[in-house]
Amino acid sequence: MDTKLIAGVVAAGGALLAAGGVYRMNKKCGYFKKGNHVQYDVSRIPFKKESLLKGKTIVFLGSSVTRGYASHNVSFSEYIAKKDSCRCIKEAVNGTTLIDNGADSYVERMRTRLDKNQKVDVFICQLSTNDATRESPLGEMSESYDLESFDVTTVCGAVEYIIAYAKSTWNCPVLFYTNPRYESEAYGKMVDALLEIQKKWNIGVIDFWNDEKINQISEEERKLYMQDPIHPMKAGYAKWLVPAMEEKMEAYLKRET
């Protein structure tokens, strides 16, 4: 492993490393580690030589996990943009919901803040944990494909509206991603509903909720990678979530071609 020792570094990409400490840097994946403290520096992530995502424009719509709440506002989009040499547009606001309950909802931000004339190659939406926390009504999958027919005050209606809007506006592949498993019966029901909606719309689902590899990491590892059961730190994105998302995105795009 190609490593070197450094002392007191302010990492490009916004990660502040404590002065006076001794960190070990792994050039292959760009992390700095001291004891149980890990920080990742996006600028040191190497480009992938080959990627199906290269040159594409990817839109990420979501809330705190998409924004990077526990990682200095660095999340999937920054890592994937660097690693895969693509353009990522991140529309993410902490604490927001899929259901249309105000100007910051996923539905409203998609309609008002994303350029309808922008070329989009891939659209990725977060299945928001905030809907589970706030007990948003789940609703049910509709038999319709008509954009204006969906009840966006329910989770299922909002999910279907987002899919229909993205497909009709940008004519691009649509994927949702779920959170890794945490204690929430309501969110589990949202994941189950999403997987049924997937069958109807033939969308991609990056399902971290049912990902055994990610969900079986040890408690010690979890402290390195997660600030809490919901929010990854930079190490959590770089080590676990980004590689899995890249792999599943590329597999879905291969299927579409």
N, C-alpha and C positions, 0 to 999 in steps of 0.2 A: 504494500500500500504506500502510495506516494504522499508523504506527510512532511510537515515542517512545524517547528515551534515558533509562535509569535507572542509578543507581549503588548497589551494595551492597544487594541485596534478599534478604530471606528470603521465598520464594514460598509462598503458601498451597498446601496439598497436600503439603508436606514437602520441597520442593526447595530446598536451600540454595545460594544464589548468592554467590560470593566477594565480600566487602566490598572496595570500592575499584575494582572492575572496571566497565567501561562495557559495558552490554548493550543490544541492540536487541530490543524486544518487538513481536511481530506480534499485534495484538488478535484477528485473525480465527481464528488457530489456537493462540494462547496460548503461543508459545515465546519463550524468552530465548536470545540467541545472542551469543557473543563468540569471534571467530576460529573455531577448530575445536571449540568447546565449546557444546553445545546442551542446555538443560533446558526441560522443559515443565511448566506449572503448570495442574493440572486445574481449579482454581477459575476460571481465565480462559477456559476453553473455552466458547464460546457454545452456547446451546440451539439445536437444529434446529427450525425452524418446523413441519415436517411429518416424522413418522417412524412407520412401522408398529410400531415397538417401544415407542412412548409408552404408559406405564401398565402395561406387561407386567412379569412377574416372570421373570427369566432366571437359571438356575443354571449356574455354571461349575465343572466338576470337572477338576482337573489337578494339575500339579506346578509346577516353578520358572517356566516361561514364563507359566502362568496366574497364579501368585502375583505375579510381577514381581521376580524375583531380582536383576536388575541395575538396577532402577528404583525403589528405595525402597518395594517392595511395591505399586507402582501398575502396573496392567496393563489389559487390555481392559475389565474390569468397571467400574473407576472412570471411565474415559473414556466408555463407553457409557451408564452410569447418568446421567452429567451431560449428555452431548450429546443423548440420546434420551429424557430424562425418564422413565426406567424404574427398576425395582428390580433390582439384581444381587446374587445370593448367590454368594460365591466360596468354594469348598471346595478349597483348594490347599495342598499341603505339598511343600517342596523335596525333590528326590531320590527321589521315590516312583514306583512302577511301576503299570502297568495290571494285571499279573498279581497274583493274591492270594498274597502271600508274607509277610503280617504285618498288624498293626493299621492301618498307615498306607497300605496299598495302595489304589488307586482303588476296587476292589470293596468292601473293608471300610469305607472312609470313606463311600461312597455308602449302604451299608446301615445304618450306625450314626450318622452325623453329619448326614444330611439328613432333614428332617422329612417323613415319608410323607404327612402330612395337609396339607402346605403346597401352596397352589395354585401350579403351575408352568406357565408359558406356553411356554417354550423351554428345552431342556436341551442344553448344549454341553460336550463332553468333549475334552480334549487327547490326541492320540496321543503318548504319552510317549517322549521321546528316551532316558529312563533304561532302558527295556526293551532298546533297541538297545545302549546302552553296557554293560549288564550281561549281554548275550547271553541274554535271556529266550527260551525256546523259542517259535517262531512258531506252531506248530500249524497247523491248517487249519480252514476254514469248515465248520460242521456242516450237515446237512440238516434239523436239528430247529429248531423255534421254542419249545421248552419251556425255561423258565428254568432248571430244575434239571439240564438235560442237558449244559450247556456246561462244558468243562474250563477252569476259571479259572486254572489254572497255566500256560496258554499265552496268547500275545497274542491270537490269534483268538478263543479261548474267552472271554477276559475282555472283549473288545470286544463280542461277541455278548451276553454276560450283561448288560453295562451297558446296551445298547440295549433288551433285553427287559425289564429291571428298570425302566428309566425309562418305557417305554411302558405297562407294566402298572400302575405305581405312580401316575404323574401324567398319563397319557394325553395327552402333549404331543409336539410335534415334537422330534426328536432330531438333533443335528448333531455331527460330530467336526471338529476342525481339526488340520492337520498343521503341522510346523515348516517354515520356509523351507529351501531346499536347503543341505546341508553335507556334508562328506565322511563318508558312512556307508552302506555297502552294505546293512547290516542294517536301517537305518531305511527305505531305499528299498523293501526287500521288505515291510516293515510297511505302507508307504503303498499298495503294490500290493494287498496283502491287504485293506486297508480299502476300497479301491475296488471289490473284488469283493463284500465284505460289504455295501457300499452298495446294490448291485443287488438283493441278496436282501431287505434290510429296507426299501428305499426311504427311507433316511435322507439328510440333507444332509451334504456334505463340503466344508469350507472348505479348499481344497487349496493351501496356500502352497508346498508342495514343488514343485509343477509350475506355479507362477505366474511367468511369464516376466518380467513387469514388476518384481516384487520381487526376483527372483533375478539380474536383470541390472544392478542398481545398481552404480556404480563402487566401487572399493576405498576411495576418499576418502570417499564417502557412507557406506559401510559402517562406517567408523571413527566417524562421527558418530552412527549409529543403533544399532550393535550393540556390546556389550561383548566378545563372542566369537561364534563361528559359530552358537551356539544362542540366546543370551540378548539380547533387545532392551533398550536403554535407553529412557527415557521418550520420547525423540525418535523411536525406532523404532516404538513403539506408535502414537504420535499421528500421525506422518507417513505411515507405510506400512500397518501391520497393522490398526489400528482402522477406518479408512475401508473397507478391503477386506472386513473382517469384517462391518461394518454392511451394505454393499452385498449381500453374499452371503446374509446372514441375511434381509434384506428380500425378496430374490428368492425364497428358499426359502419364506418365509411366504406370499408372493403365490401361489406354486404350490399351496400347501396349502389356500388358501381358494377 
